[in-house]
Amino acid sequence: MKKIIGIALWLLAFLIPFKYAILDTEDLLQPDGSVDNIKGLLSFVALLGMLFIGYVLVDSSSAKPGSGEAHGH
């Protein structure tokens, strides 16, 4: 179950639109001329969080050495 949740998090992480995370500043210009890229920051942090949590879940679901599942005999 952990492995499926981890893979789903990886897929969800790459479905987040990264248009604003790639410094597309023309679309981010405010009326006063400033640039506010909070969307880009949040999407980038969400990507990193989901990738890391997905990795932890997938890695913790795999068989550990010495767990008795795979014998070298």
PQR file of N, CA, C, O and H, with PARSE charges and radii, in Angstrom:
ATOM      1  N   MET A   1       0.820  -1.191   0.000 -0.4000 1.5000
ATOM      2  CA  MET A   1       0.000   0.000   0.000 -0.0000 2.0000
ATOM      3  C   MET A   1       0.870   1.264   0.000  0.5500 1.7000
ATOM      4  O   MET A   1       0.552   2.246  -0.670 -0.5500 1.4000
ATOM      5  N   LYS A   2       1.980   1.224   0.767 -0.4000 1.5000
ATOM      6  CA  LYS A   2       2.878   2.378   0.799 -0.0000 2.0000
ATOM      7  C   LYS A   2       3.453   2.659  -0.587  0.5500 1.7000
ATOM      8  O   LYS A   2       3.603   3.813  -0.988 -0.5500 1.4000
ATOM      9  H   LYS A   2       2.239   0.426   1.312  0.4000 1.0000
ATOM     10  N   LYS A   3       3.769   1.597  -1.304 -0.4000 1.5000
ATOM     11  CA  LYS A   3       4.370   1.759  -2.631 -0.0000 2.0000
ATOM     12  C   LYS A   3       3.392   2.446  -3.585  0.5500 1.7000
ATOM     13  O   LYS A   3       3.789   3.308  -4.369 -0.5500 1.4000
ATOM     14  H   LYS A   3       3.647   0.659  -0.978  0.4000 1.0000
ATOM     15  N   ILE A   4       2.125   2.068  -3.518 -0.4000 1.5000
ATOM     16  CA  ILE A   4       1.121   2.671  -4.399 -0.0000 2.0000
ATOM     17  C   ILE A   4       0.926   4.148  -4.058  0.5500 1.7000
ATOM     18  O   ILE A   4       0.809   4.982  -4.956 -0.5500 1.4000
ATOM     19  H   ILE A   4       1.802   1.368  -2.881  0.4000 1.0000
ATOM     20  N   ILE A   5       0.891   4.471  -2.771 -0.4000 1.5000
ATOM     21  CA  ILE A   5       0.739   5.871  -2.358 -0.0000 2.0000
ATOM     22  C   ILE A   5       1.953   6.678  -2.798  0.5500 1.7000
ATOM     23  O   ILE A   5       1.807   7.811  -3.256 -0.5500 1.4000
ATOM     24  H   ILE A   5       0.986   3.794  -2.042  0.4000 1.0000
ATOM     25  N   GLY A   6       3.159   6.104  -2.665 -0.4000 1.5000
ATOM     26  CA  GLY A   6       4.373   6.789  -3.089 -0.0000 2.0000
ATOM     27  C   GLY A   6       4.394   7.065  -4.577  0.5500 1.7000
ATOM     28  O   GLY A   6       4.768   8.159  -5.000 -0.5500 1.4000
ATOM     29  H   GLY A   6       3.278   5.184  -2.293  0.4000 1.0000
ATOM     30  N   ILE A   7       4.003   6.097  -5.370 -0.4000 1.5000
ATOM     31  CA  ILE A   7       3.965   6.284  -6.828 -0.0000 2.0000
ATOM     32  C   ILE A   7       2.901   7.309  -7.199  0.5500 1.7000
ATOM     33  O   ILE A   7       3.110   8.115  -8.106 -0.5500 1.4000
ATOM     34  H   ILE A   7       3.700   5.208  -5.027  0.4000 1.0000
ATOM     35  N   ALA A   8       1.767   7.288  -6.513 -0.4000 1.5000
ATOM     36  CA  ALA A   8       0.719   8.281  -6.768 -0.0000 2.0000
ATOM     37  C   ALA A   8       1.214   9.685  -6.433  0.5500 1.7000
ATOM     38  O   ALA A   8       0.886  10.639  -7.139 -0.5500 1.4000
ATOM     39  H   ALA A   8       1.597   6.633  -5.776  0.4000 1.0000
ATOM     40  N   LEU A   9       1.998   9.822  -5.367 -0.4000 1.5000
ATOM     41  CA  LEU A   9       2.563  11.134  -5.029 -0.0000 2.0000
ATOM     42  C   LEU A   9       3.537  11.606  -6.099  0.5500 1.7000
ATOM     43  O   LEU A   9       3.564  12.788  -6.440 -0.5500 1.4000
ATOM     44  H   LEU A   9       2.265   9.047  -4.794  0.4000 1.0000
ATOM     45  N   TRP A  10       4.339  10.680  -6.631 -0.4000 1.5000
ATOM     46  CA  TRP A  10       5.250  11.060  -7.711 -0.0000 2.0000
ATOM     47  C   TRP A  10       4.472  11.546  -8.935  0.5500 1.7000
ATOM     48  O   TRP A  10       4.826  12.560  -9.535 -0.5500 1.4000
ATOM     49  H   TRP A  10       4.317   9.720  -6.354  0.4000 1.0000
ATOM     50  N   LEU A  11       3.428  10.834  -9.298 -0.4000 1.5000
ATOM     51  CA  LEU A  11       2.624  11.243 -10.453 -0.0000 2.0000
ATOM     52  C   LEU A  11       1.961  12.594 -10.199  0.5500 1.7000
ATOM     53  O   LEU A  11       1.944  13.459 -11.074 -0.5500 1.4000
ATOM     54  H   LEU A  11       3.140  10.010  -8.810  0.4000 1.0000
ATOM     55  N   LEU A  12       1.422  12.768  -9.006 -0.4000 1.5000
ATOM     56  CA  LEU A  12       0.780  14.035  -8.662 -0.0000 2.0000
ATOM     57  C   LEU A  12       1.785  15.186  -8.659  0.5500 1.7000
ATOM     58  O   LEU A  12       1.455  16.304  -9.055 -0.5500 1.4000
ATOM     59  H   LEU A  12       1.436  12.065  -8.295  0.4000 1.0000
ATOM     60  N   ALA A  13       2.998  14.914  -8.217 -0.4000 1.5000
ATOM     61  CA  ALA A  13       4.029  15.955  -8.189 -0.0000 2.0000
ATOM     62  C   ALA A  13       4.315  16.479  -9.585  0.5500 1.7000
ATOM     63  O   ALA A  13       4.535  17.677  -9.760 -0.5500 1.4000
ATOM     64  H   ALA A  13       3.266  14.006  -7.896  0.4000 1.0000
ATOM     65  N   PHE A  14       4.315  15.609 -10.574 -0.4000 1.5000
ATOM     66  CA  PHE A  14       4.620  16.058 -11.931 -0.0000 2.0000
ATOM     67  C   PHE A  14       3.398  16.586 -12.672  0.5500 1.7000
ATOM     68  O   PHE A  14       3.521  17.077 -13.794 -0.5500 1.4000
ATOM     69  H   PHE A  14       4.135  14.635 -10.432  0.4000 1.0000
ATOM     70  N   LEU A  15       2.221  16.491 -12.059 -0.4000 1.5000
ATOM     71  CA  LEU A  15       1.028  17.080 -12.659 -0.0000 2.0000
ATOM     72  C   LEU A  15       0.845  18.543 -12.256  0.5500 1.7000
ATOM     73  O   LEU A  15       0.033  19.254 -12.849 -0.5500 1.4000
ATOM     74  H   LEU A  15       2.121  16.092 -11.148  0.4000 1.0000
ATOM     75  N   ILE A  16       1.593  18.993 -11.256 -0.4000 1.5000
ATOM     76  CA  ILE A  16       1.512  20.391 -10.837 -0.0000 2.0000
ATOM     77  C   ILE A  16       2.063  21.263 -11.960  0.5500 1.7000
ATOM     78  O   ILE A  16       3.158  21.006 -12.460 -0.5500 1.4000
ATOM     79  H   ILE A  16       2.252  18.416 -10.775  0.4000 1.0000
ATOM     80  N   PRO A  17       1.323  22.282 -12.356 -0.5600 1.5000
ATOM     81  CA  PRO A  17       1.832  23.132 -13.443  0.2800 2.0000
ATOM     82  C   PRO A  17       3.042  23.952 -12.993  0.5500 1.7000
ATOM     83  O   PRO A  17       2.984  24.656 -11.984 -0.5500 1.4000
ATOM     84  N   PHE A  18       4.121  23.855 -13.740 -0.4000 1.5000
ATOM     85  CA  PHE A  18       5.354  24.565 -13.392 -0.0000 2.0000
ATOM     86  C   PHE A  18       5.591  25.764 -14.287  0.5500 1.7000
ATOM     87  O   PHE A  18       6.724  26.219 -14.440 -0.5500 1.4000
ATOM     88  H   PHE A  18       4.168  23.284 -14.559  0.4000 1.0000
ATOM     89  N   LYS A  19       4.537  26.269 -14.870 -0.4000 1.5000
ATOM     90  CA  LYS A  19       4.669  27.447 -15.725 -0.0000 2.0000
ATOM     91  C   LYS A  19       5.259  28.622 -14.947  0.5500 1.7000
ATOM     92  O   LYS A  19       6.098  29.357 -15.469 -0.5500 1.4000
ATOM     93  H   LYS A  19       3.616  25.900 -14.745  0.4000 1.0000
ATOM     94  N   TYR A  20       4.821  28.799 -13.698 -0.4000 1.5000
ATOM     95  CA  TYR A  20       5.278  29.933 -12.914 -0.0000 2.0000
ATOM     96  C   TYR A  20       6.597  29.658 -12.203  0.5500 1.7000
ATOM     97  O   TYR A  20       7.275  30.595 -11.782 -0.5500 1.4000
ATOM     98  H   TYR A  20       4.140  28.202 -13.274  0.4000 1.0000
ATOM     99  N   ALA A  21       6.970  28.396 -12.062 -0.4000 1.5000
ATOM    100  CA  ALA A  21       8.215  28.072 -11.387 -0.0000 2.0000
ATOM    101  C   ALA A  21       9.425  28.266 -12.298  0.5500 1.7000
ATOM    102  O   ALA A  21      10.561  28.250 -11.823 -0.5500 1.4000
ATOM    103  H   ALA A  21       6.419  27.635 -12.404  0.4000 1.0000
ATOM    104  N   ILE A  22       9.201  28.446 -13.582 -0.4000 1.5000
ATOM    105  CA  ILE A  22      10.303  28.584 -14.540 -0.0000 2.0000
ATOM    106  C   ILE A  22      10.555  30.056 -14.850  0.5500 1.7000
ATOM    107  O   ILE A  22      11.030  30.399 -15.933 -0.5500 1.4000
ATOM    108  H   ILE A  22       8.278  28.459 -13.968  0.4000 1.0000
ATOM    109  N   LEU A  23      10.238  30.906 -13.907 -0.4000 1.5000
ATOM    110  CA  LEU A  23      10.490  32.345 -14.021 -0.0000 2.0000
ATOM    111  C   LEU A  23       9.861  32.961 -15.265  0.5500 1.7000
ATOM    112  O   LEU A  23      10.507  33.732 -15.974 -0.5500 1.4000
ATOM    113  H   LEU A  23       9.853  30.627 -13.028  0.4000 1.0000
ATOM    114  N   ASP A  24       8.616  32.625 -15.526 -0.4000 1.5000
ATOM    115  CA  ASP A  24       7.868  33.233 -16.613 -0.0000 2.0000
ATOM    116  C   ASP A  24       7.338  34.575 -16.107  0.5500 1.7000
ATOM    117  O   ASP A  24       6.160  34.694 -15.769 -0.5500 1.4000
ATOM    118  H   ASP A  24       8.092  31.998 -14.950  0.4000 1.0000
ATOM    119  N   THR A  25       8.204  35.573 -16.056 -0.4000 1.5000
ATOM    120  CA  THR A  25       7.879  36.826 -15.370 -0.0000 2.0000
ATOM    121  C   THR A  25       6.889  37.700 -16.123  0.5500 1.7000
ATOM    122  O   THR A  25       6.289  38.582 -15.509 -0.5500 1.4000
ATOM    123  H   THR A  25       9.161  35.476 -16.330  0.4000 1.0000
ATOM    124  N   GLU A  26       6.691  37.505 -17.399 -0.4000 1.5000
ATOM    125  CA  GLU A  26       5.752  38.335 -18.142 -0.0000 2.0000
ATOM    126  C   GLU A  26       4.326  38.151 -17.622  0.5500 1.7000
ATOM    127  O   GLU A  26       3.548  39.104 -17.580 -0.5500 1.4000
ATOM    128  H   GLU A  26       7.179  36.788 -17.898  0.4000 1.0000
ATOM    129  N   ASP A  27       3.986  36.921 -17.225 -0.4000 1.5000
ATOM    130  CA  ASP A  27       2.653  36.657 -16.709 -0.0000 2.0000
ATOM    131  C   ASP A  27       2.505  37.033 -15.239  0.5500 1.7000
ATOM    132  O   ASP A  27       1.391  37.049 -14.715 -0.5500 1.4000
ATOM    133  H   ASP A  27       4.617  36.146 -17.259  0.4000 1.0000
ATOM    134  N   LEU A  28       3.609  37.334 -14.573 -0.4000 1.5000
ATOM    135  CA  LEU A  28       3.585  37.608 -13.146 -0.0000 2.0000
ATOM    136  C   LEU A  28       3.684  39.089 -12.801  0.5500 1.7000
ATOM    137  O   LEU A  28       3.692  39.452 -11.625 -0.5500 1.4000
ATOM    138  H   LEU A  28       4.514  37.321 -14.999  0.4000 1.0000
ATOM    139  N   LEU A  29       3.760  39.936 -13.804 -0.4000 1.5000
ATOM    140  CA  LEU A  29       3.901  41.368 -13.549 -0.0000 2.0000
ATOM    141  C   LEU A  29       2.648  41.927 -12.878  0.5500 1.7000
ATOM    142  O   LEU A  29       1.526  41.689 -13.323 -0.5500 1.4000
ATOM    143  H   LEU A  29       3.754  39.641 -14.760  0.4000 1.0000
ATOM    144  N   GLN A  30       2.864  42.666 -11.812 -0.4000 1.5000
ATOM    145  CA  GLN A  30       1.779  43.343 -11.099 -0.0000 2.0000
ATOM    146  C   GLN A  30       1.550  44.705 -11.761  0.5500 1.7000
ATOM    147  O   GLN A  30       2.404  45.183 -12.508 -0.5500 1.4000
ATOM    148  H   GLN A  30       3.776  42.860 -11.450  0.4000 1.0000
ATOM    149  N   PRO A  31       0.417  45.322 -11.493 -0.5600 1.5000
ATOM    150  CA  PRO A  31       0.161  46.649 -12.109  0.2800 2.0000
ATOM    151  C   PRO A  31       1.209  47.708 -11.772  0.5500 1.7000
ATOM    152  O   PRO A  31       1.424  48.633 -12.556 -0.5500 1.4000
ATOM    153  N   ASP A  32       1.857  47.587 -10.626 -0.4000 1.5000
ATOM    154  CA  ASP A  32       2.876  48.578 -10.259 -0.0000 2.0000
ATOM    155  C   ASP A  32       4.254  48.245 -10.822  0.5500 1.7000
ATOM    156  O   ASP A  32       5.213  48.974 -10.569 -0.5500 1.4000
ATOM    157  H   ASP A  32       1.682  46.836  -9.989  0.4000 1.0000
ATOM    158  N   GLY A  33       4.369  47.161 -11.580 -0.4000 1.5000
ATOM    159  CA  GLY A  33       5.634  46.794 -12.203 -0.0000 2.0000
ATOM    160  C   GLY A  33       6.452  45.786 -11.435  0.5500 1.7000
ATOM    161  O   GLY A  33       7.488  45.338 -11.926 -0.5500 1.4000
ATOM    162  H   GLY A  33       3.590  46.568 -11.786  0.4000 1.0000
ATOM    163  N   SER A  34       6.017  45.412 -10.240 -0.4000 1.5000
ATOM    164  CA  SER A  34       6.764  44.419  -9.458 -0.0000 2.0000
ATOM    165  C   SER A  34       6.377  43.004  -9.888  0.5500 1.7000
ATOM    166  O   SER A  34       5.358  42.800 -10.547 -0.5500 1.4000
ATOM    167  H   SER A  34       5.175  45.776  -9.841  0.4000 1.0000
ATOM    168  N   VAL A  35       7.192  42.048  -9.510 -0.4000 1.5000
ATOM    169  CA  VAL A  35       6.963  40.651  -9.846 -0.0000 2.0000
ATOM    170  C   VAL A  35       6.783  39.878  -8.542  0.5500 1.7000
ATOM    171  O   VAL A  35       7.615  39.954  -7.638 -0.5500 1.4000
ATOM    172  H   VAL A  35       8.020  42.214  -8.974  0.4000 1.0000
ATOM    173  N   ASP A  36       5.686  39.138  -8.465 -0.4000 1.5000
ATOM    174  CA  ASP A  36       5.407  38.335  -7.277 -0.0000 2.0000
ATOM    175  C   ASP A  36       5.316  36.878  -7.716  0.5500 1.7000
ATOM    176  O   ASP A  36       4.360  36.483  -8.384 -0.5500 1.4000
ATOM    177  H   ASP A  36       5.010  39.076  -9.199  0.4000 1.0000
ATOM    178  N   ASN A  37       6.317  36.081  -7.339 -0.4000 1.5000
ATOM    179  CA  ASN A  37       6.380  34.702  -7.811 -0.0000 2.0000
ATOM    180  C   ASN A  37       6.117  33.706  -6.679  0.5500 1.7000
ATOM    181  O   ASN A  37       6.836  32.717  -6.541 -0.5500 1.4000
ATOM    182  H   ASN A  37       7.094  36.402  -6.796  0.4000 1.0000
ATOM    183  N   ILE A  38       5.096  33.966  -5.880 -0.4000 1.5000
ATOM    184  CA  ILE A  38       4.753  33.046  -4.802 -0.0000 2.0000
ATOM    185  C   ILE A  38       4.225  31.730  -5.371  0.5500 1.7000
ATOM    186  O   ILE A  38       4.495  30.667  -4.814 -0.5500 1.4000
ATOM    187  H   ILE A  38       4.512  34.769  -5.993  0.4000 1.0000
ATOM    188  N   LYS A  39       3.470  31.789  -6.481 -0.4000 1.5000
ATOM    189  CA  LYS A  39       2.973  30.554  -7.109 -0.0000 2.0000
ATOM    190  C   LYS A  39       4.129  29.646  -7.508  0.5500 1.7000
ATOM    191  O   LYS A  39       4.072  28.436  -7.291 -0.5500 1.4000
ATOM    192  H   LYS A  39       3.251  32.653  -6.934  0.4000 1.0000
ATOM    193  N   GLY A  40       5.162  30.214  -8.080 -0.4000 1.5000
ATOM    194  CA  GLY A  40       6.320  29.425  -8.495 -0.0000 2.0000
ATOM    195  C   GLY A  40       7.034  28.801  -7.313  0.5500 1.7000
ATOM    196  O   GLY A  40       7.450  27.644  -7.369 -0.5500 1.4000
ATOM    197  H   GLY A  40       5.209  31.197  -8.256  0.4000 1.0000
ATOM    198  N   LEU A  41       7.175  29.565  -6.244 -0.4000 1.5000
ATOM    199  CA  LEU A  41       7.827  29.047  -5.046 -0.0000 2.0000
ATOM    200  C   LEU A  41       7.018  27.911  -4.442  0.5500 1.7000
ATOM    201  O   LEU A  41       7.578  26.874  -4.087 -0.5500 1.4000
ATOM    202  H   LEU A  41       6.837  30.505  -6.198  0.4000 1.0000
ATOM    203  N   LEU A  42       5.712  28.095  -4.320 -0.4000 1.5000
ATOM    204  CA  LEU A  42       4.860  27.053  -3.741 -0.0000 2.0000
ATOM    205  C   LEU A  42       4.827  25.789  -4.602  0.5500 1.7000
ATOM    206  O   LEU A  42       4.844  24.681  -4.066 -0.5500 1.4000
ATOM    207  H   LEU A  42       5.257  28.938  -4.608  0.4000 1.0000
ATOM    208  N   SER A  43       4.780  25.940  -5.914 -0.4000 1.5000
ATOM    209  CA  SER A  43       4.759  24.750  -6.771 -0.0000 2.0000
ATOM    210  C   SER A  43       6.088  24.004  -6.706  0.5500 1.7000
ATOM    211  O   SER A  43       6.108  22.774  -6.758 -0.5500 1.4000
ATOM    212  H   SER A  43       4.766  26.840  -6.349  0.4000 1.0000
ATOM    213  N   PHE A  44       7.192  24.728  -6.593 -0.4000 1.5000
ATOM    214  CA  PHE A  44       8.492  24.080  -6.486 -0.0000 2.0000
ATOM    215  C   PHE A  44       8.637  23.347  -5.153  0.5500 1.7000
ATOM    216  O   PHE A  44       9.139  22.223  -5.113 -0.5500 1.4000
ATOM    217  H   PHE A  44       7.175  25.727  -6.550  0.4000 1.0000
ATOM    218  N   VAL A  45       8.200  23.980  -4.063 -0.4000 1.5000
ATOM    219  CA  VAL A  45       8.264  23.340  -2.747 -0.0000 2.0000
ATOM    220  C   VAL A  45       7.342  22.119  -2.699  0.5500 1.7000
ATOM    221  O   VAL A  45       7.691  21.102  -2.100 -0.5500 1.4000
ATOM    222  H   VAL A  45       7.792  24.893  -4.096  0.4000 1.0000
ATOM    223  N   ALA A  46       6.174  22.215  -3.323 -0.4000 1.5000
ATOM    224  CA  ALA A  46       5.248  21.074  -3.373 -0.0000 2.0000
ATOM    225  C   ALA A  46       5.876  19.913  -4.146  0.5500 1.7000
ATOM    226  O   ALA A  46       5.754  18.759  -3.736 -0.5500 1.4000
ATOM    227  H   ALA A  46       5.890  23.042  -3.810  0.4000 1.0000
ATOM    228  N   LEU A  47       6.547  20.214  -5.263 -0.4000 1.5000
ATOM    229  CA  LEU A  47       7.227  19.170  -6.037 -0.0000 2.0000
ATOM    230  C   LEU A  47       8.269  18.465  -5.187  0.5500 1.7000
ATOM    231  O   LEU A  47       8.298  17.236  -5.129 -0.5500 1.4000
ATOM    232  H   LEU A  47       6.645  21.152  -5.596  0.4000 1.0000
ATOM    233  N   LEU A  48       9.122  19.233  -4.529 -0.4000 1.5000
ATOM    234  CA  LEU A  48      10.167  18.623  -3.712 -0.0000 2.0000
ATOM    235  C   LEU A  48       9.581  17.799  -2.570  0.5500 1.7000
ATOM    236  O   LEU A  48      10.061  16.701  -2.287 -0.5500 1.4000
ATOM    237  H   LEU A  48       9.099  20.231  -4.576  0.4000 1.0000
ATOM    238  N   GLY A  49       8.555  18.319  -1.919 -0.4000 1.5000
ATOM    239  CA  GLY A  49       7.924  17.600  -0.818 -0.0000 2.0000
ATOM    240  C   GLY A  49       7.315  16.293  -1.267  0.5500 1.7000
ATOM    241  O   GLY A  49       7.516  15.259  -0.628 -0.5500 1.4000
ATOM    242  H   GLY A  49       8.165  19.211  -2.149  0.4000 1.0000
ATOM    243  N   MET A  50       6.569  16.327  -2.364 -0.4000 1.5000
ATOM    244  CA  MET A  50       5.924  15.106  -2.853 -0.0000 2.0000
ATOM    245  C   MET A  50       6.934  14.082  -3.347  0.5500 1.7000
ATOM    246  O   MET A  50       6.752  12.882  -3.141 -0.5500 1.4000
ATOM    247  H   MET A  50       6.405  17.166  -2.882  0.4000 1.0000
ATOM    248  N   LEU A  51       7.997  14.545  -3.998 -0.4000 1.5000
ATOM    249  CA  LEU A  51       9.021  13.606  -4.455 -0.0000 2.0000
ATOM    250  C   LEU A  51       9.709  12.937  -3.268  0.5500 1.7000
ATOM    251  O   LEU A  51       9.929  11.726  -3.280 -0.5500 1.4000
ATOM    252  H   LEU A  51       8.145  15.520  -4.165  0.4000 1.0000
ATOM    253  N   PHE A  52      10.047  13.712  -2.254 -0.4000 1.5000
ATOM    254  CA  PHE A  52      10.728  13.154  -1.094 -0.0000 2.0000
ATOM    255  C   PHE A  52       9.818  12.202  -0.320  0.5500 1.7000
ATOM    256  O   PHE A  52      10.240  11.100   0.032 -0.5500 1.4000
ATOM    257  H   PHE A  52       9.869  14.696  -2.244  0.4000 1.0000
ATOM    258  N   ILE A  53       8.591  12.606  -0.053 -0.4000 1.5000
ATOM    259  CA  ILE A  53       7.654  11.736   0.679 -0.0000 2.0000
ATOM    260  C   ILE A  53       7.366  10.476  -0.131  0.5500 1.7000
ATOM    261  O   ILE A  53       7.281   9.386   0.435 -0.5500 1.4000
ATOM    262  H   ILE A  53       8.248  13.501  -0.338  0.4000 1.0000
ATOM    263  N   GLY A  54       7.213  10.608  -1.444 -0.4000 1.5000
ATOM    264  CA  GLY A  54       6.996   9.435  -2.295 -0.0000 2.0000
ATOM    265  C   GLY A  54       8.178   8.494  -2.245  0.5500 1.7000
ATOM    266  O   GLY A  54       7.996   7.277  -2.190 -0.5500 1.4000
ATOM    267  H   GLY A  54       7.282  11.493  -1.905  0.4000 1.0000
ATOM    268  N   TYR A  55       9.382   9.031  -2.262 -0.4000 1.5000
ATOM    269  CA  TYR A  55      10.576   8.192  -2.178 -0.0000 2.0000
ATOM    270  C   TYR A  55      10.626   7.440  -0.853  0.5500 1.7000
ATOM    271  O   TYR A  55      10.926   6.247  -0.822 -0.5500 1.4000
ATOM    272  H   TYR A  55       9.529  10.019  -2.307  0.4000 1.0000
ATOM    273  N   VAL A  56      10.334   8.137   0.234 -0.4000 1.5000
ATOM    274  CA  VAL A  56      10.360   7.501   1.551 -0.0000 2.0000
ATOM    275  C   VAL A  56       9.336   6.373   1.611  0.5500 1.7000
ATOM    276  O   VAL A  56       9.629   5.300   2.137 -0.5500 1.4000
ATOM    277  H   VAL A  56      10.091   9.106   0.209  0.4000 1.0000
ATOM    278  N   LEU A  57       8.140   6.607   1.079 -0.4000 1.5000
ATOM    279  CA  LEU A  57       7.108   5.569   1.105 -0.0000 2.0000
ATOM    280  C   LEU A  57       7.474   4.363   0.247  0.5500 1.7000
ATOM    281  O   LEU A  57       7.303   3.221   0.672 -0.5500 1.4000
ATOM    282  H   LEU A  57       7.902   7.479   0.652  0.4000 1.0000
ATOM    283  N   VAL A  58       7.977   4.617  -0.958 -0.4000 1.5000
ATOM    284  CA  VAL A  58       8.352   3.503  -1.840 -0.0000 2.0000
ATOM    285  C   VAL A  58       9.535   2.746  -1.269  0.5500 1.7000
ATOM    286  O   VAL A  58       9.561   1.516  -1.309 -0.5500 1.4000
ATOM    287  H   VAL A  58       8.116   5.545  -1.303  0.4000 1.0000
ATOM    288  N   ASP A  59      10.512   3.461  -0.738 -0.4000 1.5000
ATOM    289  CA  ASP A  59      11.697   2.809  -0.191 -0.0000 2.0000
ATOM    290  C   ASP A  59      11.361   1.995   1.063  0.5500 1.7000
ATOM    291  O   ASP A  59      11.928   0.923   1.273 -0.5500 1.4000
ATOM    292  H   ASP A  59      10.491   4.460  -0.705  0.4000 1.0000
ATOM    293  N   SER A  60      10.456   2.488   1.886 -0.4000 1.5000
ATOM    294  CA  SER A  60      10.118   1.762   3.112 -0.0000 2.0000
ATOM    295  C   SER A  60       9.240   0.552   2.825  0.5500 1.7000
ATOM    296  O   SER A  60       9.115  -0.328   3.676 -0.5500 1.4000
ATOM    297  H   SER A  60       9.995   3.359   1.716  0.4000 1.0000
ATOM    298  N   SER A  61       8.631   0.487   1.649 -0.4000 1.5000
ATOM    299  CA  SER A  61       7.779  -0.658   1.333 -0.0000 2.0000
ATOM    300  C   SER A  61       8.565  -1.809   0.702  0.5500 1.7000
ATOM    301  O   SER A  61       8.049  -2.922   0.603 -0.5500 1.4000
ATOM    302  H   SER A  61       8.732   1.202   0.957  0.4000 1.0000
ATOM    303  N   SER A  62       9.796  -1.559   0.277 -0.4000 1.5000
ATOM    304  CA  SER A  62      10.580  -2.622  -0.359 -0.0000 2.0000
ATOM    305  C   SER A  62      11.101  -3.594   0.692  0.5500 1.7000
ATOM    306  O   SER A  62      11.189  -3.260   1.874 -0.5500 1.4000
ATOM    307  H   SER A  62      10.215  -0.654   0.358  0.4000 1.0000
ATOM    308  N   ALA A  63      11.445  -4.798   0.247 -0.4000 1.5000
ATOM    309  CA  ALA A  63      11.920  -5.847   1.164 -0.0000 2.0000
ATOM    310  C   ALA A  63      13.280  -5.464   1.729  0.5500 1.7000
ATOM    311  O   ALA A  63      14.171  -5.027   1.000 -0.5500 1.4000
ATOM    312  H   ALA A  63      11.373  -5.069  -0.712  0.4000 1.0000
ATOM    313  N   LYS A  64      13.420  -5.630   2.995 -0.4000 1.5000
ATOM    314  CA  LYS A  64      14.692  -5.343   3.669 -0.0000 2.0000
ATOM    315  C   LYS A  64      15.591  -6.570   3.615  0.5500 1.7000
ATOM    316  O   LYS A  64      15.081  -7.690   3.629 -0.5500 1.4000
ATOM    317  H   LYS A  64      12.697  -5.986   3.587  0.4000 1.0000
ATOM    318  N   PRO A  65      16.901  -6.403   3.554 -0.5600 1.5000
ATOM    319  CA  PRO A  65      17.800  -7.554   3.585  0.2800 2.0000
ATOM    320  C   PRO A  65      17.669  -8.262   4.936  0.5500 1.7000
ATOM    321  O   PRO A  65      17.691  -7.625   5.989 -0.5500 1.4000
ATOM    322  N   GLY A  66      17.536  -9.545   4.887 -0.4000 1.5000
ATOM    323  CA  GLY A  66      17.411 -10.315   6.120 -0.0000 2.0000
ATOM    324  C   GLY A  66      15.980 -10.411   6.618  0.5500 1.7000
ATOM    325  O   GLY A  66      15.745 -10.892   7.726 -0.5500 1.4000
ATOM    326  H   GLY A  66      17.518 -10.063   4.032  0.4000 1.0000
ATOM    327  N   SER A  67      15.021  -9.963   5.819 -0.4000 1.5000
ATOM    328  CA  SER A  67      13.634 -10.019   6.270 -0.0000 2.0000
ATOM    329  C   SER A  67      13.020 -11.397   6.025  0.5500 1.7000
ATOM    330  O   SER A  67      11.904 -11.660   6.474 -0.5500 1.4000
ATOM    331  H   SER A  67      15.212  -9.572   4.919  0.4000 1.0000
ATOM    332  N   GLY A  68      13.721 -12.266   5.332 -0.4000 1.5000
ATOM    333  CA  GLY A  68      13.231 -13.610   5.119 -0.0000 2.0000
ATOM    334  C   GLY A  68      12.533 -13.810   3.785  0.5500 1.7000
ATOM    335  O   GLY A  68      12.157 -14.935   3.458 -0.5500 1.4000
ATOM    336  H   GLY A  68      14.627 -12.053   4.968  0.4000 1.0000
ATOM    337  N   GLU A  69      12.351 -12.754   3.007 -0.4000 1.5000
ATOM    338  CA  GLU A  69      11.654 -12.893   1.729 -0.0000 2.0000
ATOM    339  C   GLU A  69      12.545 -13.512   0.664  0.5500 1.7000
ATOM    340  O   GLU A  69      12.098 -14.376  -0.090 -0.5500 1.4000
ATOM    341  H   GLU A  69      12.657 -11.839   3.273  0.4000 1.0000
ATOM    342  N   ALA A  70      13.789 -13.084   0.593 -0.4000 1.5000
ATOM    343  CA  ALA A  70      14.680 -13.562  -0.459 -0.0000 2.0000
ATOM    344  C   ALA A  70      15.892 -14.237   0.181  0.5500 1.7000
ATOM    345  O   ALA A  70      16.688 -13.584   0.855 -0.5500 1.4000
ATOM    346  H   ALA A  70      14.152 -12.381   1.205  0.4000 1.0000
ATOM    347  N   HIS A  71      16.025 -15.509  -0.028 -0.4000 1.5000
ATOM    348  CA  HIS A  71      17.175 -16.242   0.463 -0.0000 2.0000
ATOM    349  C   HIS A  71      18.139 -16.490  -0.686  0.5500 1.7000
ATOM    350  O   HIS A  71      17.728 -16.707  -1.826 -0.5500 1.4000
ATOM    351  H   HIS A  71      15.379 -16.040  -0.576  0.4000 1.0000
ATOM    352  N   GLY A  72      19.391 -16.454  -0.375 -0.4000 1.5000
ATOM    353  CA  GLY A  72      20.401 -16.660  -1.423 -0.0000 2.0000
ATOM    354  C   GLY A  72      20.716 -18.123  -1.664  0.5500 1.7000
ATOM    355  O   GLY A  72      21.778 -18.422  -2.210 -0.5500 1.4000
ATOM    356  H   GLY A  72      19.724 -16.278   0.551  0.4000 1.0000
ATOM    357  N   HIS A  73      19.874 -19.024  -1.295 -0.4000 1.5000
ATOM    358  CA  HIS A  73      20.150 -20.470  -1.462 -0.0000 2.0000
ATOM    359  C   HIS A  73      19.705 -20.932  -2.799  0.5500 1.7000
ATOM    360  O   HIS A  73      19.851 -22.110  -3.126 -0.5500 1.4000
ATOM    361  H   HIS A  73      19.011 -18.782  -0.852  0.4000 1.0000
TER
END
